[in-house]
Amino acid sequence: AIALVKGWNLVPAVSIEGAANMDADIYFTGLSWTRGYGFNTSTDAFASFIPNTDNDSEGNIVIGKGYWVFLTKAGDLVP
C-alpha cells in the first residue's frame, strides 16, 4: 500500500497482477480523488482525467508511468 496525503500526490502506476493498463476509477478505488493528470509523451502535454467518467485513453492508467492525483482526504492506494 502507498500512503497518500490530502492534496496533490505523485503516484506510481504499478500492478501486482501484471496488467498493462487500468481504468482510473478502478486504480484509485477507495480514495477520495477529484482529478488526475498524466503526461503524454506523444503530444508533449499533460492530460487531465476525473473520476466517474467514461475514461478514454487519457483516463487509462498505464502501468510503469506516474500520475498526479488530487485527494480531498488522505488515504492508502492499494495497487
C-alpha distances in whole Angstrom, upper triangle without the diagonal:
4,6,9,13,16,18,17,14,14,11,11,12,11,11,11,14,16,17,19,18,17,18,17,17,15,12,12,13,12,12,16,16,20,20,19,21,21,23,26,28,30,32,30,29,26,25,24,23,22,20,23,25,26,24,26,25,24,22,20,17,18,16,16,17,16,16,17,16,17,16,18,16,13,10,6,5,5,7
4,6,10,13,15,14,11,11,8,9,11,11,13,13,16,18,18,19,18,17,18,16,17,16,12,11,13,12,11,14,15,18,18,16,18,18,21,24,25,28,29,28,26,23,23,22,21,20,19,22,24,26,23,25,24,23,20,19,16,17,15,15,15,13,13,14,13,15,13,16,14,11,8,5,5,6,8
4,7,10,12,12,10,11,10,12,14,14,16,17,20,22,22,23,21,20,20,18,18,17,14,12,14,12,11,13,14,17,18,17,19,20,22,25,27,30,31,29,27,24,24,22,21,21,20,22,25,27,25,27,26,24,22,21,18,20,18,18,18,15,15,14,13,13,12,14,11,8,6,5,6,9,11
4,7,9,9,7,9,8,11,14,15,17,19,22,23,22,23,21,19,19,16,16,17,14,11,13,12,9,11,11,14,14,14,16,17,20,23,25,29,29,27,25,21,21,19,18,18,17,20,22,25,23,25,25,22,20,20,17,19,18,18,17,14,13,11,10,10,8,11,9,6,5,6,7,11,13
4,6,8,7,10,11,14,17,18,21,23,25,26,26,26,24,22,22,18,18,19,17,14,15,14,11,11,11,13,14,14,16,19,21,25,27,30,30,28,25,22,22,20,19,18,18,21,23,26,24,27,26,24,21,22,20,22,21,21,20,16,14,12,10,9,7,9,7,4,7,9,11,14,16
4,7,8,12,13,17,19,21,23,25,27,28,27,28,25,23,22,18,18,19,17,14,16,14,10,9,9,11,13,14,16,19,22,25,28,31,30,28,25,21,21,19,18,16,16,20,22,25,23,26,26,23,21,22,20,23,23,23,21,18,15,12,10,7,5,5,4,5,8,11,13,16,18
4,7,10,12,16,18,21,23,26,28,29,27,27,24,23,21,17,18,20,18,14,17,16,12,10,9,10,10,11,13,16,19,22,25,28,27,25,22,18,18,16,16,15,16,19,21,24,22,24,24,21,19,21,19,22,22,22,20,16,13,10,8,5,5,6,7,8,11,13,14,18,19
4,7,10,13,15,18,21,24,26,26,25,24,22,21,19,16,17,19,16,14,17,16,13,12,10,10,9,9,10,13,15,19,21,24,23,21,18,15,15,13,14,14,15,19,20,23,20,22,22,19,17,19,17,19,20,19,16,13,10,7,6,4,6,9,10,10,12,14,14,17,18
4,6,10,12,15,18,21,23,23,22,22,19,19,18,15,16,17,14,12,15,15,12,12,10,12,11,9,10,12,14,18,20,23,23,21,19,15,16,14,15,15,16,19,21,23,20,22,21,18,17,17,15,17,17,16,14,10,8,6,5,6,8,11,11,10,11,11,11,14,15
4,7,10,13,16,19,21,21,20,19,17,17,17,14,17,17,14,13,16,17,14,15,13,14,12,10,9,10,12,15,17,20,20,18,16,13,14,14,14,16,17,20,21,23,20,21,19,17,16,16,13,14,14,13,10,7,6,4,6,9,11,15,15,13,13,13,12,15,14
4,7,9,13,15,18,18,17,16,15,14,15,12,15,15,11,10,14,15,13,15,13,15,13,10,10,10,13,16,17,21,21,20,18,15,15,15,15,16,16,19,20,21,18,20,18,16,15,14,11,12,11,10,9,5,5,6,7,10,12,15,15,13,12,11,9,11,11
4,6,10,13,15,14,14,13,12,13,14,13,15,15,11,12,15,17,15,17,15,17,15,12,12,11,13,15,16,19,21,19,18,16,16,16,16,17,18,21,21,22,19,20,17,16,15,13,10,10,8,7,6,4,6,9,10,14,15,19,19,16,15,13,10,11,9
4,7,10,12,11,10,10,9,9,11,10,13,12,8,10,13,16,15,17,15,17,16,12,12,11,13,14,16,19,20,19,19,16,15,16,15,16,16,19,19,19,16,17,15,14,13,10,7,7,5,5,6,6,7,11,11,15,16,20,20,18,16,14,10,11,8
4,7,9,8,9,9,9,10,13,12,15,13,9,12,14,16,16,19,18,20,19,16,16,14,16,18,19,21,23,23,22,20,19,19,18,19,19,21,22,22,19,19,17,17,16,13,9,9,5,6,8,9,11,14,15,18,19,22,22,19,17,14,10,9,6
4,5,5,6,8,9,9,12,13,15,12,9,12,14,16,17,20,19,22,21,18,19,17,19,20,21,23,25,25,25,22,21,21,20,21,20,21,22,21,19,20,18,18,16,13,10,10,7,9,11,13,14,17,17,21,21,24,23,21,18,15,12,9,6
4,6,8,11,12,12,15,16,17,14,12,15,15,17,19,22,22,25,24,22,22,21,23,24,25,27,29,29,28,26,25,25,23,24,22,24,25,24,22,23,22,22,20,17,14,13,10,12,15,16,18,20,20,23,23,26,25,23,19,16,13,10,7
4,6,9,11,11,14,16,17,13,12,15,16,18,20,23,23,26,25,22,23,22,24,24,25,27,29,29,29,27,25,25,23,24,22,23,24,23,21,22,20,22,20,16,14,13,11,13,16,18,19,22,22,25,25,28,27,25,22,18,15,12,9
4,7,9,11,14,16,18,15,13,17,18,21,22,25,24,26,25,22,22,20,22,22,23,24,27,27,27,25,24,25,23,24,23,24,24,23,21,21,19,20,19,15,13,11,9,11,14,16,18,22,22,25,26,29,29,27,23,20,17,14,11
4,6,7,11,13,15,12,11,15,16,19,20,23,22,24,22,20,20,18,19,19,21,22,24,25,25,23,21,22,20,21,20,21,21,19,17,17,15,17,15,12,10,9,7,10,13,15,17,20,20,24,24,27,27,26,23,20,16,14,11
4,7,11,13,16,14,12,16,18,21,21,24,22,24,22,19,18,15,17,16,17,18,21,21,21,20,19,20,18,20,20,21,20,19,16,15,13,15,14,10,9,6,5,8,11,14,15,19,19,23,24,28,28,27,24,22,18,16,13
4,7,9,12,11,9,13,15,18,18,21,19,20,18,15,15,13,15,14,16,17,19,20,19,18,16,16,15,17,16,17,17,15,12,12,10,11,10,6,5,4,5,9,10,12,13,16,17,20,21,25,25,24,22,20,16,15,12
4,6,8,7,6,10,11,15,16,18,16,17,16,14,15,13,16,16,18,19,21,22,20,18,16,16,13,14,13,14,14,12,10,11,10,11,9,6,5,7,8,11,12,13,13,16,15,18,19,22,23,22,19,18,14,13,10
4,6,5,6,9,10,14,14,16,14,15,14,12,13,13,16,16,19,20,21,22,20,17,14,13,11,11,10,10,10,9,7,9,9,10,7,5,6,9,11,14,14,14,13,15,14,16,17,20,21,21,19,18,14,14,12
4,5,5,6,8,12,11,12,10,11,10,9,11,11,14,15,19,20,20,21,18,15,13,11,8,8,7,9,9,10,7,10,10,9,6,6,6,9,11,14,13,12,10,12,10,13,14,16,18,18,16,15,12,13,12
4,6,5,6,9,9,11,9,11,11,11,13,14,18,19,22,24,24,24,22,19,16,13,10,9,6,6,8,9,8,12,13,13,9,9,9,13,14,17,16,16,13,14,12,13,13,15,16,17,15,15,12,13,12
4,6,5,9,10,12,12,14,14,13,16,16,19,20,23,25,25,26,24,21,18,16,13,12,10,10,11,12,11,14,14,14,11,10,9,12,13,16,16,16,14,16,14,16,15,18,18,18,15,14,11,11,10
4,6,9,9,12,11,14,13,12,14,14,17,18,21,23,24,24,22,19,17,15,13,12,11,12,14,14,12,14,14,14,11,9,7,10,10,13,13,12,11,13,11,14,14,17,17,16,13,12,8,8,7
4,6,6,8,8,10,11,10,13,14,17,20,23,24,25,24,22,19,17,15,12,11,9,11,13,15,13,16,16,15,11,11,10,13,13,15,15,13,11,12,9,11,10,13,13,12,10,9,7,8,8
4,6,8,9,12,13,13,16,18,21,23,26,28,28,28,26,22,20,18,15,13,10,11,14,15,14,18,18,18,14,14,13,16,16,18,18,17,15,15,13,14,12,14,14,13,10,10,8,8,9
4,7,9,12,14,15,18,20,24,26,29,31,31,31,28,24,22,20,17,15,12,13,16,18,18,21,22,21,17,17,16,19,19,21,20,19,17,17,13,14,11,12,11,11,8,8,8,9,11
4,6,9,11,12,16,18,21,24,27,29,29,28,25,22,20,17,15,13,10,12,16,18,17,20,21,19,16,17,15,18,18,20,19,17,14,14,10,10,7,9,8,8,6,7,7,10,12
4,7,10,12,15,18,22,24,27,30,29,28,25,21,20,16,14,11,9,12,15,18,17,21,22,20,16,18,17,20,21,23,21,18,15,14,10,8,5,6,6,8,8,10,11,13,15
4,6,8,12,14,18,21,24,26,25,25,21,18,16,13,11,8,7,10,13,16,15,18,19,16,13,15,14,18,19,20,18,16,12,11,7,5,4,6,8,10,10,12,11,14,15
4,7,11,14,17,20,23,25,24,23,20,16,14,11,9,6,6,10,11,15,14,17,18,15,13,15,15,19,20,22,19,17,13,11,8,6,6,7,10,13,13,15,15,18,18
4,7,10,14,16,20,21,20,19,16,12,11,7,6,5,7,11,11,14,12,15,15,12,10,13,13,16,18,19,17,14,10,8,6,6,8,10,13,14,15,16,15,18,18
4,7,10,13,16,18,17,17,14,10,8,6,5,6,8,12,12,14,11,13,13,10,8,11,10,13,15,16,13,11,7,5,4,6,9,12,15,15,15,16,14,17,16
4,7,10,13,15,14,13,10,6,5,5,6,9,12,15,14,16,12,13,12,9,9,11,10,12,14,15,11,9,6,5,6,9,12,15,18,18,18,18,16,19,18
4,6,10,12,12,11,9,6,5,7,8,11,14,17,16,16,13,13,11,8,8,9,8,9,12,12,8,7,5,7,9,12,15,19,21,20,20,20,17,19,17
4,6,9,9,7,6,4,6,9,11,15,17,20,19,19,15,14,12,9,11,12,11,11,13,12,9,8,8,9,12,15,19,22,24,23,23,23,20,22,20
4,5,6,6,6,6,7,10,12,16,19,21,19,19,15,13,10,8,11,11,12,11,14,13,10,11,11,13,15,18,22,25,27,27,26,26,23,24,22
4,6,5,7,9,10,14,16,20,23,25,23,22,19,17,13,12,15,15,14,12,15,14,11,12,13,15,18,21,25,28,30,29,29,28,25,26,24
4,6,8,10,11,15,17,21,24,26,23,22,18,16,12,12,15,15,16,14,17,16,14,15,16,18,21,24,27,30,32,32,32,31,28,29,26
4,5,8,9,13,16,20,23,25,22,21,18,16,13,11,15,16,17,16,19,18,16,16,16,18,20,23,26,29,32,32,32,31,28,30,27
4,7,10,13,16,20,23,26,24,23,20,18,15,13,16,17,17,16,19,18,15,15,15,16,19,21,25,28,30,30,30,30,27,29,27
4,6,10,13,17,20,23,21,21,17,16,14,11,14,15,16,16,19,18,14,14,13,13,16,18,22,25,27,28,28,28,25,27,26
4,7,10,13,17,20,18,18,15,14,13,9,11,13,13,14,17,16,13,12,10,10,12,15,18,21,24,24,24,24,22,24,23
4,7,10,14,16,14,15,11,11,10,6,8,10,11,13,16,16,13,12,10,10,12,14,17,20,23,23,23,24,21,23,21
4,7,11,13,12,13,10,11,11,7,7,11,12,14,17,18,15,13,10,9,10,11,14,17,20,21,21,22,19,22,21
4,7,10,8,10,7,9,10,7,5,9,10,13,16,18,15,14,10,10,9,11,13,16,18,19,19,20,17,20,19
4,7,7,9,8,11,13,10,8,11,12,16,18,20,18,16,12,12,9,10,12,13,16,18,17,18,17,19,19
4,6,9,8,12,14,12,9,11,12,16,18,21,19,17,14,13,11,11,11,13,15,17,16,17,15,17,17
4,7,8,12,15,14,10,12,14,18,20,23,21,20,17,17,14,15,15,15,18,19,18,19,17,19,19
4,5,9,12,11,9,11,14,17,20,23,21,20,17,17,15,16,17,18,20,22,21,22,20,21,20
4,6,10,10,8,10,13,16,19,22,21,21,18,19,17,19,20,21,24,25,24,24,21,22,21
4,7,7,4,6,10,13,16,19,17,17,15,16,15,17,18,20,23,24,22,22,19,20,19
4,5,5,7,10,12,16,18,17,17,16,17,17,19,21,24,26,27,25,25,22,23,20
4,5,5,9,9,13,15,14,15,14,16,17,19,22,24,27,27,25,25,21,22,20
4,6,8,10,13,15,13,13,11,13,14,16,19,22,24,24,24,23,20,21,19
4,6,9,12,15,13,13,11,12,12,14,16,19,21,22,20,20,17,18,16
4,6,9,12,11,12,11,13,13,16,18,21,23,22,21,20,16,17,14
4,6,9,8,9,8,11,11,15,17,20,21,20,18,17,13,14,11
4,6,6,8,9,13,14,18,20,23,24,23,21,19,16,16,12
4,6,8,10,14,15,19,20,24,24,23,20,18,14,14,10
4,7,10,14,16,19,21,25,25,23,21,19,15,15,12
4,7,10,13,17,19,23,23,22,20,18,15,16,13
4,7,10,13,16,19,20,18,18,16,13,15,13
4,6,10,12,16,17,16,16,15,13,15,13
4,7,10,13,15,14,15,15,13,16,15
4,6,10,12,12,12,13,11,14,14
4,7,9,10,11,13,13,16,17
4,5,7,8,11,11,15,16
4,7,9,13,14,17,19
4,7,10,12,16,18
4,7,10,13,16
4,7,10,13
4,6,10
4,6
4
